Amino acid sequence: NNPKERIRKQMLLLRRALSTSKQQENTKRTSMFVRNKSSSVNNDRSELDEIRALVSRQEDMLTQLLIKMDRLQKTQGSVVGDIEVENSAKEISIHKNPRGFIDYHRHAEPYRNARQRVRDWSEINTPGHDDPLELKRQAARCMDCGTPFCQTYTGCPVNNLIPEWNELVLNDQWKEAIDRLHKTNNFPEFTGRVCPAPCEGACVAGLVDDSITIKNIEYSIINRAFEEGWVQPRLVPEAKRTGKRIAVVGSGPAGLAAADQLNQMGHSVTVLERDDKFGGLLYYGIPNMKLDKRTVDRRVDLLRKEGIEFKENQNVGVNLDAEELEKDHDALVLCVGSTIPRNLPIPGADLNGVHMAMDFLTANQKDLAFDRNGKLANRWSDEVISAEGKNVVVIGGGDTGTDCIGTSLRHYCKSMVNLELMPRSPNTRDEHINPWPLWPKIFRVDYGHEEANNLFGKDPRSYSVMTTEVLDDGAGNVRAVRTTQVKKKEDGTLAPVPGTEKNIPADLVLLAMGFVGPETTLIEKFGLEQDKLGNIKAEYGEYTTSKDGIFSAGDCRRGQSLVVWAINEGRGVADAVNKYLTK
């Protein structure tokens, strides 16, 4: 009945089973390398995948037993009879090892249970993201390769020092890890939640095995740093202040990164936001279940304490004079995003019930409020675009489409269909047209797809589908969408497939087809040139617009992109502005 002895015996049996499984894995792996490619190799791969899955489960079980043993030792001492039980950290023997990616299997932290999380607006990430033993094991998989492609532009746009902070986590040097992380990334609490992790697609270990769980480790580093109180305001000494005044228009990730960098350089920075909350896309464009808005507010409050001035409801060219703004500042930085959505030019697109995805997401985020139990809930005010009890059709994929799916499910929609024009991506990377270290264009199941599958029993996505018309119910409301299958012709264009026309019931149609560029009011007020795509014309690396003293960065300059690229541009434009002001 001794719990320690029982756990110890379980660990012994599990170690033996794990040793046998690893021997089987190595034997199968070796046989695949020495044999020529043949039709049976695919069968070998399937068998290897099954063995690796078994090894991963056994390693997980061993880790959990070690955690239990560690807790028992702390409460009951470290001796079982006359047998001394080793400390769990020693038991697991995790240390820097060039064979780490072979000895340990990738185990990405799962999201919360789909059926449970779809009932609330809390973050989808698992609360136990920071299990130190598991994180050490995952960090040990980092190869410490000679050329870490994960931190190059094919991997991380901000050049995160990934191998360095992986090793620091492995050695329990968490404070040093956040210092290294902050050297290149202003907001790891954002990228650790919403970045698709192109670094993992460029991971060298991914050439022969599964990539490192870089995003999970980044998330855990910054979370622990806030919990431990290591992230504190960095106050700039008055002696370092330059007296130069800069206005940053837009408070999205590019604007916040630019403001942060410029403030630390000693300039006086004011951030102007046209909405009532700061964060831009981070606040109203990304749903709360992916990025809790308290996380955004926490960083904004920190920047405010460091000396940055924030002003909301400031719409340049509307309620704020552009000429006066230019006169009052030594430089302007425009980071206003790419906010004009791509429309669907088909009959019926103007019916009631057809909405742009960002209008739907923004209205929902503004409608959320904390209830008496401290949980987010819809107030169901007049401004919310409700999906409750409706047949919802989301046209377009990507992150925005997924967010529309997840939000609609939390409204308790009646049904969910997601239409994508392009064909389904392959399960594995096509080495000829999509070689490593490029981002692997493969089939993925995101959080919204998993939730829809869990609730309705199937993936909501239909591929190679073109929407040709939105049908009227006779009273100006949408009742269905008419579609047809398409196939790619030799010239690369898409052609309808005769006989595949179909009507899909719809009460709410959400258009999530991307964005075409920034709004033009501000551009016209400042008299700036635009490129052929409608973005503010400014060369990458220089960020200078056609008007002296005005700079541009982020999606309004490069087109719609990732949050991590916005941070890259914000840091870059700050360097350009500083060079301009100090020349």
RONU-254378 format. One line per 3 residues: for each residue x, y, z of C-alpha. Coordinates in pm, whole numbers, plus 50000, padded with zeros to 5 digits. Each point is the difference from the previous one (the first is absolute). Example, Ala and Ser with C-alpha at 12.3 -4.5 7.8 and 13.67 -1.06 7.14 Angstrom:
2
51230/49550/50780 ~ 50137/50344/49934;
//
This chain:
583
50000/50000/50000 ~ 50305/50228/49993 ~ 49926/50253/49723;
50368/50070/49933 ~ 50079/49632/49958 ~ 49701/49956/49770;
50109/50292/49780 ~ 50357/49875/50000 ~ 49889/49657/49871;
49783/50165/49736 ~ 50299/50208/49888 ~ 50220/49691/49980;
49749/49814/49781 ~ 49942/50307/49785 ~ 50374/50052/49947;
50035/49642/49878 ~ 49709/50043/49759 ~ 50141/50333/49883;
50341/49844/49937 ~ 49841/49725/49790 ~ 49794/50251/49800;
50306/50215/49927 ~ 50192/49695/49881 ~ 49712/49919/49765;
49996/50357/49878 ~ 50375/50005/49931 ~ 49979/49665/49819;
49715/50120/49779 ~ 50170/50334/49933 ~ 50327/49828/49902;
49824/49756/49766 ~ 49830/50291/49822 ~ 50329/50180/49940;
50194/49697/49869 ~ 49729/49881/49762 ~ 49936/50154/49661;
49675/50188/49959 ~ 49719/49763/49909 ~ 49626/49963/50032;
50042/49844/50345 ~ 50177/50304/50143 ~ 49665/50171/50058;
49892/49704/50212 ~ 50325/50030/50194 ~ 49927/50366/50063;
49658/49917/50139 ~ 50149/49738/50231 ~ 50271/50245/50111;
49738/50265/50074 ~ 49810/49753/50218 ~ 50315/49905/50191;
50093/50367/50049 ~ 49650/50076/50128 ~ 50036/49716/50251;
50340/50130/50113 ~ 49857/50349/50042 ~ 49714/49869/50216;
50240/49797/50213 ~ 50225/50303/50049 ~ 49698/50207/50103;
49898/49735/50253 ~ 50353/49989/50140 ~ 50007/50378/50035;
49671/49998/50191 ~ 50130/49728/50234 ~ 50316/50204/50064;
49789/50302/50087 ~ 49795/49791/50243 ~ 50317/49863/50158;
50145/50348/50033 ~ 49687/50118/50184 ~ 50006/49698/50233;
50367/50059/50083 ~ 49928/50359/50096 ~ 49723/49894/50238;
50128/49665/50133 ~ 50379/50004/49968 ~ 50222/49823/49748;
50037/49646/50140 ~ 49789/49696/49917 ~ 50091/49736/50263;
50377/49974/49965 ~ 49997/50107/49637 ~ 50092/50359/49920;
49788/50147/49725 ~ 50183/50233/49767 ~ 49878/50349/49942;
49765/50021/49701 ~ 50220/50248/49818 ~ 50289/49751/50030;
49773/49709/49908 ~ 49899/50152/49673 ~ 50365/50094/49926;
49918/50275/49752 ~ 50312/50180/49888 ~ 50154/50145/49687;
50023/49713/49757 ~ 50063/50007/49624 ~ 49769/49699/49977;
49719/50176/50188 ~ 49769/50013/49698 ~ 50042/49621/49968;
49977/49911/50368 ~ 49694/50218/50064 ~ 49692/50037/49787;
49820/50320/49911 ~ 49708/50059/50232 ~ 49826/50328/49922;
49775/50130/50274 ~ 49640/49921/49901 ~ 49717/50250/50008;
49729/49968/50262 ~ 49732/49739/49932 ~ 49801/50116/49696;
49657/49920/50143 ~ 50081/50190/50321 ~ 50176/50304/49859;
49729/50072/49741 ~ 49769/50091/50291 ~ 50208/50299/50108;
50218/50285/49874 ~ 50309/49909/50202 ~ 50328/49928/49823;
50021/49665/49824 ~ 50350/49934/50137 ~ 50034/49741/50276;
50056/50156/50345 ~ 50283/49751/50069 ~ 50209/50133/49713;
50299/50046/50228 ~ 50073/49646/50127 ~ 50377/50046/50061;
50095/49635/49946 ~ 49820/49981/49666 ~ 50145/50333/49889;
50352/49882/50088 ~ 49945/49687/49794 ~ 49872/50199/49702;
50286/50251/50028 ~ 50246/49709/50008 ~ 49881/49906/49650;
50159/50318/49859 ~ 50299/49890/49788 ~ 50206/50314/50060;
50068/49979/49626 ~ 50281/50192/49832 ~ 49761/50206/49788;
49671/50043/50188 ~ 49752/50070/49721 ~ 49730/50046/50264;
50135/50349/50073 ~ 50055/50107/49639 ~ 49742/50180/49786;
49872/49667/49867 ~ 49923/49921/50363 ~ 49961/50287/50245;
49956/50353/49855 ~ 50129/50158/50324 ~ 50301/49763/50011;
49919/49861/50344 ~ 50306/49840/50162 ~ 49817/49670/50020;
50288/49753/50062 ~ 50133/50226/50275 ~ 49679/50023/50201;
49927/49632/49940 ~ 50327/49916/50174 ~ 49927/50246/50281;
49665/49831/50064 ~ 50173/49662/49996 ~ 50237/50129/50271;
49719/50157/50208 ~ 50131/50350/49927 ~ 49659/50152/49941;
50087/50360/50085 ~ 50287/49995/49754 ~ 49764/49843/49745;
49755/50293/50014 ~ 50290/50244/49967 ~ 50110/49827/49679;
49642/49983/49872 ~ 49938/50372/50060 ~ 50318/50094/49812;
49828/49925/49670 ~ 49627/49985/50075 ~ 49813/50285/50168;
49684/49798/50060 ~ 50059/49624/50037 ~ 49669/49972/50187;
49828/50082/49668 ~ 50209/49786/49766 ~ 50001/49711/50249;
49621/49992/49966 ~ 49909/50100/49643 ~ 50308/49942/49783;
49974/49697/49767 ~ 50368/49931/50085 ~ 50183/50011/49665;
50311/49935/50212 ~ 49879/49643/50052 ~ 49955/49956/49625;
50367/50101/49952 ~ 50133/49791/50292 ~ 50300/49788/49891;
49874/49708/50211 ~ 49690/50005/49779 ~ 50208/49872/49709;
50030/49656/50157 ~ 49752/50006/50288 ~ 49733/50220/50160;
50097/50361/50063 ~ 50059/50148/50346 ~ 49697/50139/50189;
50142/50352/49975 ~ 49668/50182/50037 ~ 49909/49812/50320;
50337/50080/50154 ~ 49974/50369/49906 ~ 49651/50015/50152;
50124/49845/50323 ~ 50304/50228/50029 ~ 49799/50321/49985;
49719/49863/50220 ~ 50245/49903/50271 ~ 50178/50336/49968;
49675/50186/50076 ~ 49913/49760/50282 ~ 50343/50043/50162;
49988/50380/49966 ~ 50301/50013/49768 ~ 49823/50221/49743;
50017/50349/50147 ~ 49979/50352/49849 ~ 50331/50106/49845;
50018/50367/50090 ~ 50207/50221/49770 ~ 50224/50247/50191;
49918/50365/49933 ~ 50361/50053/49896 ~ 49944/49761/49710;
49692/50183/49871 ~ 50062/50165/49661 ~ 49715/50250/50002;
49875/49867/49665 ~ 49624/49943/49973 ~ 49859/49714/49795;
49639/49904/49931 ~ 49923/49637/49921 ~ 49664/49967/49825;
49850/49659/50072 ~ 50044/49779/50305 ~ 50020/49657/49842;
50310/49781/50039 ~ 50204/50211/49756 ~ 49906/50327/50167;
50060/49869/50351 ~ 50338/49853/49904 ~ 50107/50327/49835;
49886/50200/50302 ~ 50181/49768/50240 ~ 50328/50019/49810;
49988/50376/49947 ~ 49918/50064/50365 ~ 50298/49791/50113;
50217/50204/49760 ~ 49907/50309/50203 ~ 49739/50162/49775;
49661/50121/50122 ~ 49732/49781/49843 ~ 49623/50044/49971;
49788/49714/49869 ~ 49675/50102/49829 ~ 49719/49745/49962;
49666/50063/49829 ~ 49819/49730/50203 ~ 49913/50010/50369;
50251/49727/50090 ~ 50369/49963/49921 ~ 50144/49702/49816;
49844/50033/49655 ~ 49967/49653/49845 ~ 50117/49847/50328;
49699/50139/50184 ~ 49706/49997/49760 ~ 50120/49776/49718;
50115/49692/50195 ~ 49734/49832/50218 ~ 50044/49976/50374;
50034/49620/49995 ~ 50326/50040/49805 ~ 50129/50311/50176;
49849/50114/50329 ~ 49961/50378/49986 ~ 50136/50032/50352;
50330/49885/49851 ~ 49989/50291/49753 ~ 49898/50249/50270;
50283/49878/50224 ~ 50262/50080/49735 ~ 49845/50337/49914;
49998/50093/50371 ~ 50366/49901/50021 ~ 50088/50220/49700;
49805/50287/50154 ~ 50199/49968/50323 ~ 50320/50013/49794;
49906/50346/49874 ~ 49798/49949/49680 ~ 49687/50214/49970;
49686/49829/49868 ~ 49700/50183/49854 ~ 49686/49816/49889;
49720/50115/49764 ~ 50252/50190/49788 ~ 49905/49958/49632;
50252/50188/49787 ~ 49829/50186/49719 ~ 49660/49972/50169;
50012/50146/50353 ~ 50375/50069/50006 ~ 50156/50241/49751;
50281/49839/49800 ~ 50182/50327/49933 ~ 50002/50099/50367;
50123/49655/50097 ~ 50288/50031/49756 ~ 50097/50345/50132;
49997/49893/50364 ~ 50237/49705/49958 ~ 50351/49940/49871;
49895/49678/49828 ~ 49686/49798/49933 ~ 49975/49622/49982;
49694/49857/49826 ~ 49908/49648/50108 ~ 49632/49997/49913;
49971/49644/49873 ~ 49834/49852/49694 ~ 49632/50044/50078;
49807/50001/49671 ~ 49848/49651/49970 ~ 49984/49813/49671;
49639/49998/49883 ~ 49803/49733/49818 ~ 49872/50147/49671;
49702/49771/49946 ~ 49622/50051/49993 ~ 49848/50021/50347;
50319/50099/50183 ~ 49818/50307/50136 ~ 49716/49805/50165;
49927/50022/50372 ~ 50200/49733/50179 ~ 50313/50033/49785;
50284/50154/50201 ~ 50372/50055/49977 ~ 50187/49771/50237;
50173/50284/50184 ~ 49669/50179/50061 ~ 49866/49679/50155;
50310/49941/50216 ~ 50032/50364/50110 ~ 49633/50028/50097;
50026/49679/50200 ~ 50312/50111/50186 ~ 49841/50333/50088;
49693/49817/50128 ~ 50192/49777/50242 ~ 50001/50093/50369;
50086/49829/50326 ~ 49711/49843/50188 ~ 49959/49980/50379;
50223/49690/50009 ~ 50285/50178/49824 ~ 49947/49817/49669;
49957/50160/49660 ~ 49650/49977/49856 ~ 49801/50165/49721;
49777/50287/50108 ~ 49800/49951/49674 ~ 49977/50372/49943;
49864/50152/49680 ~ 50346/50027/49845 ~ 50079/49628/50014;
49956/49802/49677 ~ 49851/49684/50141 ~ 50047/49649/49858;
49774/49844/50264 ~ 49770/49737/49851 ~ 50107/50084/49644;
50137/49807/49705 ~ 50340/50164/49959 ~ 50211/49995/49683;
50355/50133/50023 ~ 50152/50077/49660 ~ 50380/49996/50013;
50257/49825/50213 ~ 50310/50108/50187 ~ 50012/50128/50356;
49708/50239/49952 ~ 49776/49727/49864 ~ 50090/49774/50291;
49927/50280/50248 ~ 49656/50048/49843 ~ 49934/49627/50043;
50110/50001/50365 ~ 49798/50313/50080 ~ 49685/49868/49829;
50023/49672/50190 ~ 50016/50194/50327 ~ 49681/50177/49893;
49839/49652/49971 ~ 49943/50011/49626 ~ 49771/49737/49843;
50245/49881/49734 ~ 50343/50093/49864 ~ 50138/49984/49646;
50337/50143/49893 ~ 50054/50045/49625 ~ 50351/50022/49857;
50072/50080/49637 ~ 50333/49821/49985 ~ 50046/49621/50011;
50088/49816/50321 ~ 50371/50020/50092 ~ 50202/49676/50008;
50064/49822/50330 ~ 50377/50025/49955 ~ 50233/50259/49851;
50057/49989/49622 ~ 50380/50011/49989 ~ 50005/50120/49638;
49781/50310/50023 ~ 50005/50057/50377 ~ 50346/49892/50122;
50141/50039/50351 ~ 50064/50252/50160 ~ 49697/50176/49849;
49677/50000/50196 ~ 49839/49658/49935 ~ 49676/50043/49807;
49821/49696/50136 ~ 49655/49906/50124 ~ 49946/50118/50357;
49717/49979/50251 ~ 49974/50325/50197 ~ 49805/50054/50320;
49675/50103/49827 ~ 50003/49700/49767 ~ 50054/49764/50294;
49714/50159/50192 ~ 49759/49980/49706 ~ 50095/49638/49939;
49940/49925/50367 ~ 49656/50163/50001 ~ 49867/49906/49656;
50194/49681/49930 ~ 50196/50120/49696 ~ 50256/50254/49885;
49809/50313/49888 ~ 50224/50065/49699 ~ 49911/49936/49636;
50275/50053/49743 ~ 50011/50112/49636 ~ 49664/50173/50046;
49904/50328/49834 ~ 49706/50203/50131 ~ 49803/50133/49704;
49697/50163/50163 ~ 49842/50085/50336 ~ 49628/49916/49989;
49721/50224/50134 ~ 49713/49889/50224 ~ 49773/50256/49835;
50033/50250/50284 ~ 50356/50114/49941 ~ 50161/49737/50222;
50237/49722/49906 ~ 49853/49648/49990 ~ 50274/49803/49817;
50319/50022/49798 ~ 50031/49843/49656 ~ 50332/49829/49929;
50177/49796/49739 ~ 50309/49781/50007 ~ 50303/50130/49810;
50312/49839/49857 ~ 50332/50145/49894 ~ 50066/50024/49626;
50340/49967/49835 ~ 50049/50378/50003 ~ 49946/50004/50378;
49657/50163/49995 ~ 49696/49845/50166 ~ 49703/49881/49796;
49653/49891/50122 ~ 49919/49630/49980 ~ 49664/49955/49821;
49734/49819/50198 ~ 50147/50078/50345 ~ 49772/50296/50082;
49865/49991/50354 ~ 49800/50217/50241 ~ 50120/50013/50361;
49753/50130/50264 ~ 50129/50319/50163 ~ 49865/50260/50241;
50340/50161/50059 ~ 50278/50029/49741 ~ 50343/50118/50113;
50256/50113/49742 ~ 50354/49914/50114 ~ 50195/50042/49679;
50284/50218/50119 ~ 50079/50369/49967 ~ 50100/50208/49699;
50173/50297/50165 ~ 49979/50298/50237 ~ 49716/50251/50001;
50079/50306/49790 ~ 49875/50291/50215 ~ 50324/50036/50195;
50213/49937/49689 ~ 49823/50277/49809 ~ 50018/50246/50291;
50379/49964/50015 ~ 50033/49989/49619 ~ 50194/49672/49996;
50077/49779/49703 ~ 49862/49645/49983 ~ 50148/49694/49834;
49820/49798/49732 ~ 49821/49797/50270 ~ 49867/50309/50176;
50238/49982/50297 ~ 50193/50302/50126 ~ 50312/50018/49785;
50310/49955/50217 ~ 50300/49774/49938 ~ 50065/49716/50244;
50300/50086/50217 ~ 49956/50373/49941 ~ 49629/50046/50083;
50007/50356/49863 ~ 49688/50113/49817 ~ 49980/50253/49718;
49982/50279/50260 ~ 50296/50102/50216 ~ 49965/49913/50367;
49714/49754/49950 ~ 50073/49629/50027 ~ 49787/49691/49956;
50018/49640/50124 ~ 49791/49690/50048 ~ 49710/49876/49789;
49925/50345/49856 ~ 50345/49987/49838 ~ 50057/49628/49924;
49641/49875/49972 ~ 49820/49763/50236 ~ 50241/49776/50185;
50084/49842/50335 ~ 50022/50168/50341 ~ 50368/49902/50018;
50068/50180/49669 ~ 49825/50308/50138 ~ 50234/49993/50300;
50294/49965/49761 ~ 49886/50307/49807 ~ 49933/50199/50316;
50354/49937/50120 ~ 50137/50082/49656 ~ 49815/50328/49958;
50115/50108/50348 ~ 50362/49961/49888 ~ 49925/50199/49684;
49832/50283/50193 ~ 50281/50014/50254 ~ 50255/50022/49719;
49796/50280/49838 ~ 49976/50201/50325 ~ 50364/49965/50097;
50167/50054/49661;
//
